[in-house]
Amino acid sequence: AGSRGEPLRVLPACARVYCNVMVSALASGDSVTYTWVPPGGGVYHKRTLVKRMGQRQTWTWNYIQVAGYEAGRLPGRWTVRVAVNGAPLAATSFEVLPDYLEVRRGVLPIIITCPSGP
């Protein structure tokens, strides 16, 4: 998440968005599922990781690719839901910004662009 509780904001040229979660007391065979939900709802990407051995405390992570992929063309607020053995554990959100931002200062706008193509 971004500063002051605001969602992380990324440009469509961002290579990847990662979700890192620390989980405790996983037994062998326990699963951690990441569900990436785009601004319009539904499921964009879902990944289940199964732990091979029990661990007292461990980091687990997943990501989606943004630049050059459909995610980079879906601006708006995304949600990542994390579940352990099917039970909700946590959720967070981030925002994929449009290809350009327009910031109005005085009479003339300042436009910041970031190309999303090669």
mmCIF file of the C-alpha atoms, coordinates in Angstrom:
data_MODEL
# 
_entry.id   MODEL 
# 
loop_
_atom_site.group_PDB 
_atom_site.id 
_atom_site.type_symbol 
_atom_site.label_atom_id 
_atom_site.label_alt_id 
_atom_site.label_comp_id 
_atom_site.label_asym_id 
_atom_site.label_entity_id 
_atom_site.label_seq_id 
_atom_site.pdbx_PDB_ins_code 
_atom_site.Cartn_x 
_atom_site.Cartn_y 
_atom_site.Cartn_z 
_atom_site.occupancy 
_atom_site.B_iso_or_equiv 
_atom_site.pdbx_formal_charge 
_atom_site.auth_seq_id 
_atom_site.auth_comp_id 
_atom_site.auth_asym_id 
_atom_site.auth_atom_id 
_atom_site.pdbx_PDB_model_num 
ATOM 1   C CA . ALA A 1 1   ? 0.000   0.000   0.000   1.00 0.00 ? 1   ALA A CA 1 
ATOM 2   C CA . GLY A 1 2   ? 1.063   3.590   -0.476  1.00 0.00 ? 2   GLY A CA 1 
ATOM 3   C CA . SER A 1 3   ? 1.833   6.152   2.167   1.00 0.00 ? 3   SER A CA 1 
ATOM 4   C CA . ARG A 1 4   ? -0.801  7.269   4.679   1.00 0.00 ? 4   ARG A CA 1 
ATOM 5   C CA . GLY A 1 5   ? -3.046  4.312   3.896   1.00 0.00 ? 5   GLY A CA 1 
ATOM 6   C CA . GLU A 1 6   ? -3.538  5.338   0.276   1.00 0.00 ? 6   GLU A CA 1 
ATOM 7   C CA . PRO A 1 7   ? -3.355  2.565   -2.304  1.00 0.00 ? 7   PRO A CA 1 
ATOM 8   C CA . LEU A 1 8   ? -0.135  2.079   -4.220  1.00 0.00 ? 8   LEU A CA 1 
ATOM 9   C CA . ARG A 1 9   ? -0.352  3.800   -7.613  1.00 0.00 ? 9   ARG A CA 1 
ATOM 10  C CA . VAL A 1 10  ? 1.495   2.474   -10.642 1.00 0.00 ? 10  VAL A CA 1 
ATOM 11  C CA . LEU A 1 11  ? 1.794   3.587   -14.244 1.00 0.00 ? 11  LEU A CA 1 
ATOM 12  C CA . PRO A 1 12  ? 0.918   1.083   -16.982 1.00 0.00 ? 12  PRO A CA 1 
ATOM 13  C CA . ALA A 1 13  ? 4.636   0.968   -17.862 1.00 0.00 ? 13  ALA A CA 1 
ATOM 14  C CA . CYS A 1 14  ? 5.350   -0.655  -14.465 1.00 0.00 ? 14  CYS A CA 1 
ATOM 15  C CA . ALA A 1 15  ? 6.756   -4.133  -15.108 1.00 0.00 ? 15  ALA A CA 1 
ATOM 16  C CA . ARG A 1 16  ? 5.072   -5.982  -12.201 1.00 0.00 ? 16  ARG A CA 1 
ATOM 17  C CA . VAL A 1 17  ? 3.022   -5.515  -9.052  1.00 0.00 ? 17  VAL A CA 1 
ATOM 18  C CA . TYR A 1 18  ? 3.921   -7.850  -6.191  1.00 0.00 ? 18  TYR A CA 1 
ATOM 19  C CA . CYS A 1 19  ? 1.931   -8.893  -3.134  1.00 0.00 ? 19  CYS A CA 1 
ATOM 20  C CA . ASN A 1 20  ? 4.112   -10.141 -0.251  1.00 0.00 ? 20  ASN A CA 1 
ATOM 21  C CA . VAL A 1 21  ? 2.533   -11.693 2.843   1.00 0.00 ? 21  VAL A CA 1 
ATOM 22  C CA . MET A 1 22  ? 4.083   -13.123 5.989   1.00 0.00 ? 22  MET A CA 1 
ATOM 23  C CA . VAL A 1 23  ? 2.169   -16.105 7.309   1.00 0.00 ? 23  VAL A CA 1 
ATOM 24  C CA . SER A 1 24  ? 2.659   -18.065 10.501  1.00 0.00 ? 24  SER A CA 1 
ATOM 25  C CA . ALA A 1 25  ? 2.228   -21.690 11.488  1.00 0.00 ? 25  ALA A CA 1 
ATOM 26  C CA . LEU A 1 26  ? 1.813   -23.266 8.072   1.00 0.00 ? 26  LEU A CA 1 
ATOM 27  C CA . ALA A 1 27  ? 1.735   -27.036 8.076   1.00 0.00 ? 27  ALA A CA 1 
ATOM 28  C CA . SER A 1 28  ? 2.930   -29.216 5.230   1.00 0.00 ? 28  SER A CA 1 
ATOM 29  C CA . GLY A 1 29  ? 0.216   -29.226 2.554   1.00 0.00 ? 29  GLY A CA 1 
ATOM 30  C CA . ASP A 1 30  ? -1.327  -25.895 3.595   1.00 0.00 ? 30  ASP A CA 1 
ATOM 31  C CA . SER A 1 31  ? -2.164  -23.612 0.700   1.00 0.00 ? 31  SER A CA 1 
ATOM 32  C CA . VAL A 1 32  ? -1.917  -19.853 0.177   1.00 0.00 ? 32  VAL A CA 1 
ATOM 33  C CA . THR A 1 33  ? -4.113  -18.463 -2.618  1.00 0.00 ? 33  THR A CA 1 
ATOM 34  C CA . TYR A 1 34  ? -3.719  -15.064 -4.267  1.00 0.00 ? 34  TYR A CA 1 
ATOM 35  C CA . THR A 1 35  ? -6.720  -13.710 -6.186  1.00 0.00 ? 35  THR A CA 1 
ATOM 36  C CA . TRP A 1 36  ? -6.165  -10.576 -8.297  1.00 0.00 ? 36  TRP A CA 1 
ATOM 37  C CA . VAL A 1 37  ? -9.407  -8.683  -8.993  1.00 0.00 ? 37  VAL A CA 1 
ATOM 38  C CA . PRO A 1 38  ? -9.440  -5.972  -11.709 1.00 0.00 ? 38  PRO A CA 1 
ATOM 39  C CA . PRO A 1 39  ? -11.455 -2.725  -11.489 1.00 0.00 ? 39  PRO A CA 1 
ATOM 40  C CA . GLY A 1 40  ? -14.505 -4.234  -13.244 1.00 0.00 ? 40  GLY A CA 1 
ATOM 41  C CA . GLY A 1 41  ? -14.677 -7.243  -10.904 1.00 0.00 ? 41  GLY A CA 1 
ATOM 42  C CA . GLY A 1 42  ? -14.180 -10.918 -11.643 1.00 0.00 ? 42  GLY A CA 1 
ATOM 43  C CA . VAL A 1 43  ? -10.860 -12.730 -11.410 1.00 0.00 ? 43  VAL A CA 1 
ATOM 44  C CA . TYR A 1 44  ? -7.884  -11.571 -13.464 1.00 0.00 ? 44  TYR A CA 1 
ATOM 45  C CA . HIS A 1 45  ? -5.357  -14.031 -12.035 1.00 0.00 ? 45  HIS A CA 1 
ATOM 46  C CA . LYS A 1 46  ? -5.484  -16.672 -9.318  1.00 0.00 ? 46  LYS A CA 1 
ATOM 47  C CA . ARG A 1 47  ? -2.540  -18.654 -7.986  1.00 0.00 ? 47  ARG A CA 1 
ATOM 48  C CA . THR A 1 48  ? -2.439  -21.245 -5.226  1.00 0.00 ? 48  THR A CA 1 
ATOM 49  C CA . LEU A 1 49  ? 0.876   -22.152 -3.622  1.00 0.00 ? 49  LEU A CA 1 
ATOM 50  C CA . VAL A 1 50  ? 1.094   -25.356 -1.568  1.00 0.00 ? 50  VAL A CA 1 
ATOM 51  C CA . LYS A 1 51  ? 3.733   -25.514 1.158   1.00 0.00 ? 51  LYS A CA 1 
ATOM 52  C CA . ARG A 1 52  ? 5.871   -28.626 0.956   1.00 0.00 ? 52  ARG A CA 1 
ATOM 53  C CA . MET A 1 53  ? 7.010   -28.496 4.555   1.00 0.00 ? 53  MET A CA 1 
ATOM 54  C CA . GLY A 1 54  ? 5.660   -26.913 7.699   1.00 0.00 ? 54  GLY A CA 1 
ATOM 55  C CA . GLN A 1 55  ? 7.140   -23.569 8.672   1.00 0.00 ? 55  GLN A CA 1 
ATOM 56  C CA . ARG A 1 56  ? 6.729   -21.509 11.794  1.00 0.00 ? 56  ARG A CA 1 
ATOM 57  C CA . GLN A 1 57  ? 6.834   -18.234 9.887   1.00 0.00 ? 57  GLN A CA 1 
ATOM 58  C CA . THR A 1 58  ? 7.451   -17.563 6.221   1.00 0.00 ? 58  THR A CA 1 
ATOM 59  C CA . TRP A 1 59  ? 7.074   -14.969 3.481   1.00 0.00 ? 59  TRP A CA 1 
ATOM 60  C CA . THR A 1 60  ? 5.002   -15.869 0.475   1.00 0.00 ? 60  THR A CA 1 
ATOM 61  C CA . TRP A 1 61  ? 4.444   -13.777 -2.617  1.00 0.00 ? 61  TRP A CA 1 
ATOM 62  C CA . ASN A 1 62  ? 2.804   -13.542 -6.005  1.00 0.00 ? 62  ASN A CA 1 
ATOM 63  C CA . TYR A 1 63  ? 2.735   -10.938 -8.776  1.00 0.00 ? 63  TYR A CA 1 
ATOM 64  C CA . ILE A 1 64  ? 1.060   -9.863  -11.977 1.00 0.00 ? 64  ILE A CA 1 
ATOM 65  C CA . GLN A 1 65  ? 2.797   -8.403  -14.989 1.00 0.00 ? 65  GLN A CA 1 
ATOM 66  C CA . VAL A 1 66  ? 1.511   -4.977  -15.983 1.00 0.00 ? 66  VAL A CA 1 
ATOM 67  C CA . ALA A 1 67  ? 3.526   -3.368  -18.811 1.00 0.00 ? 67  ALA A CA 1 
ATOM 68  C CA . GLY A 1 68  ? 2.637   -4.922  -22.156 1.00 0.00 ? 68  GLY A CA 1 
ATOM 69  C CA . TYR A 1 69  ? -0.112  -7.087  -20.640 1.00 0.00 ? 69  TYR A CA 1 
ATOM 70  C CA . GLU A 1 70  ? -3.862  -6.689  -20.226 1.00 0.00 ? 70  GLU A CA 1 
ATOM 71  C CA . ALA A 1 71  ? -3.402  -5.382  -16.665 1.00 0.00 ? 71  ALA A CA 1 
ATOM 72  C CA . GLY A 1 72  ? -1.651  -2.299  -18.058 1.00 0.00 ? 72  GLY A CA 1 
ATOM 73  C CA . ARG A 1 73  ? -4.731  -1.562  -20.142 1.00 0.00 ? 73  ARG A CA 1 
ATOM 74  C CA . LEU A 1 74  ? -7.148  -1.840  -17.202 1.00 0.00 ? 74  LEU A CA 1 
ATOM 75  C CA . PRO A 1 75  ? -6.752  1.391   -15.235 1.00 0.00 ? 75  PRO A CA 1 
ATOM 76  C CA . GLY A 1 76  ? -8.482  1.768   -11.894 1.00 0.00 ? 76  GLY A CA 1 
ATOM 77  C CA . ARG A 1 77  ? -8.467  0.205   -8.452  1.00 0.00 ? 77  ARG A CA 1 
ATOM 78  C CA . TRP A 1 78  ? -7.400  -3.432  -8.213  1.00 0.00 ? 78  TRP A CA 1 
ATOM 79  C CA . THR A 1 79  ? -7.769  -5.738  -5.211  1.00 0.00 ? 79  THR A CA 1 
ATOM 80  C CA . VAL A 1 80  ? -5.566  -8.635  -4.159  1.00 0.00 ? 80  VAL A CA 1 
ATOM 81  C CA . ARG A 1 81  ? -7.176  -11.160 -1.816  1.00 0.00 ? 81  ARG A CA 1 
ATOM 82  C CA . VAL A 1 82  ? -5.064  -13.692 0.082   1.00 0.00 ? 82  VAL A CA 1 
ATOM 83  C CA . ALA A 1 83  ? -6.494  -16.851 1.630   1.00 0.00 ? 83  ALA A CA 1 
ATOM 84  C CA . VAL A 1 84  ? -4.934  -19.688 3.606   1.00 0.00 ? 84  VAL A CA 1 
ATOM 85  C CA . ASN A 1 85  ? -6.575  -23.066 3.075   1.00 0.00 ? 85  ASN A CA 1 
ATOM 86  C CA . GLY A 1 86  ? -9.552  -21.240 1.562   1.00 0.00 ? 86  GLY A CA 1 
ATOM 87  C CA . ALA A 1 87  ? -10.098 -18.933 4.562   1.00 0.00 ? 87  ALA A CA 1 
ATOM 88  C CA . PRO A 1 88  ? -9.644  -15.189 3.885   1.00 0.00 ? 88  PRO A CA 1 
ATOM 89  C CA . LEU A 1 89  ? -6.444  -13.857 5.446   1.00 0.00 ? 89  LEU A CA 1 
ATOM 90  C CA . ALA A 1 90  ? -5.957  -10.360 4.035   1.00 0.00 ? 90  ALA A CA 1 
ATOM 91  C CA . ALA A 1 91  ? -6.789  -8.026  1.161   1.00 0.00 ? 91  ALA A CA 1 
ATOM 92  C CA . THR A 1 92  ? -5.159  -4.910  -0.198  1.00 0.00 ? 92  THR A CA 1 
ATOM 93  C CA . SER A 1 93  ? -5.645  -2.641  -3.167  1.00 0.00 ? 93  SER A CA 1 
ATOM 94  C CA . PHE A 1 94  ? -3.586  -0.701  -5.661  1.00 0.00 ? 94  PHE A CA 1 
ATOM 95  C CA . GLU A 1 95  ? -4.370  1.526   -8.595  1.00 0.00 ? 95  GLU A CA 1 
ATOM 96  C CA . VAL A 1 96  ? -3.182  1.234   -12.183 1.00 0.00 ? 96  VAL A CA 1 
ATOM 97  C CA . LEU A 1 97  ? -3.123  4.771   -13.524 1.00 0.00 ? 97  LEU A CA 1 
ATOM 98  C CA . PRO A 1 98  ? -4.111  5.723   -17.065 1.00 0.00 ? 98  PRO A CA 1 
ATOM 99  C CA . ASP A 1 99  ? -1.373  6.300   -19.662 1.00 0.00 ? 99  ASP A CA 1 
ATOM 100 C CA . TYR A 1 100 ? -1.241  9.952   -18.744 1.00 0.00 ? 100 TYR A CA 1 
ATOM 101 C CA . LEU A 1 101 ? -1.927  12.132  -15.753 1.00 0.00 ? 101 LEU A CA 1 
ATOM 102 C CA . GLU A 1 102 ? -3.174  15.655  -16.001 1.00 0.00 ? 102 GLU A CA 1 
ATOM 103 C CA . VAL A 1 103 ? -2.365  17.979  -13.145 1.00 0.00 ? 103 VAL A CA 1 
ATOM 104 C CA . ARG A 1 104 ? -3.886  21.432  -13.382 1.00 0.00 ? 104 ARG A CA 1 
ATOM 105 C CA . ARG A 1 105 ? -1.737  24.244  -12.013 1.00 0.00 ? 105 ARG A CA 1 
ATOM 106 C CA . GLY A 1 106 ? -2.856  27.740  -12.857 1.00 0.00 ? 106 GLY A CA 1 
ATOM 107 C CA . VAL A 1 107 ? -3.970  28.255  -16.441 1.00 0.00 ? 107 VAL A CA 1 
ATOM 108 C CA . LEU A 1 108 ? -1.947  25.622  -18.325 1.00 0.00 ? 108 LEU A CA 1 
ATOM 109 C CA . PRO A 1 109 ? -2.166  21.900  -17.474 1.00 0.00 ? 109 PRO A CA 1 
ATOM 110 C CA . ILE A 1 110 ? 0.989   19.941  -16.815 1.00 0.00 ? 110 ILE A CA 1 
ATOM 111 C CA . ILE A 1 111 ? 0.753   16.563  -18.519 1.00 0.00 ? 111 ILE A CA 1 
ATOM 112 C CA . ILE A 1 112 ? 3.017   13.715  -17.500 1.00 0.00 ? 112 ILE A CA 1 
ATOM 113 C CA . THR A 1 113 ? 3.141   10.853  -19.960 1.00 0.00 ? 113 THR A CA 1 
ATOM 114 C CA . CYS A 1 114 ? 4.641   7.415   -19.777 1.00 0.00 ? 114 CYS A CA 1 
ATOM 115 C CA . PRO A 1 115 ? 4.499   5.353   -22.966 1.00 0.00 ? 115 PRO A CA 1 
ATOM 116 C CA . SER A 1 116 ? 3.212   1.827   -22.456 1.00 0.00 ? 116 SER A CA 1 
ATOM 117 C CA . GLY A 1 117 ? 4.602   0.467   -25.725 1.00 0.00 ? 117 GLY A CA 1 
ATOM 118 C CA . PRO A 1 118 ? 8.105   -0.305  -26.948 1.00 0.00 ? 118 PRO A CA 1 
# 
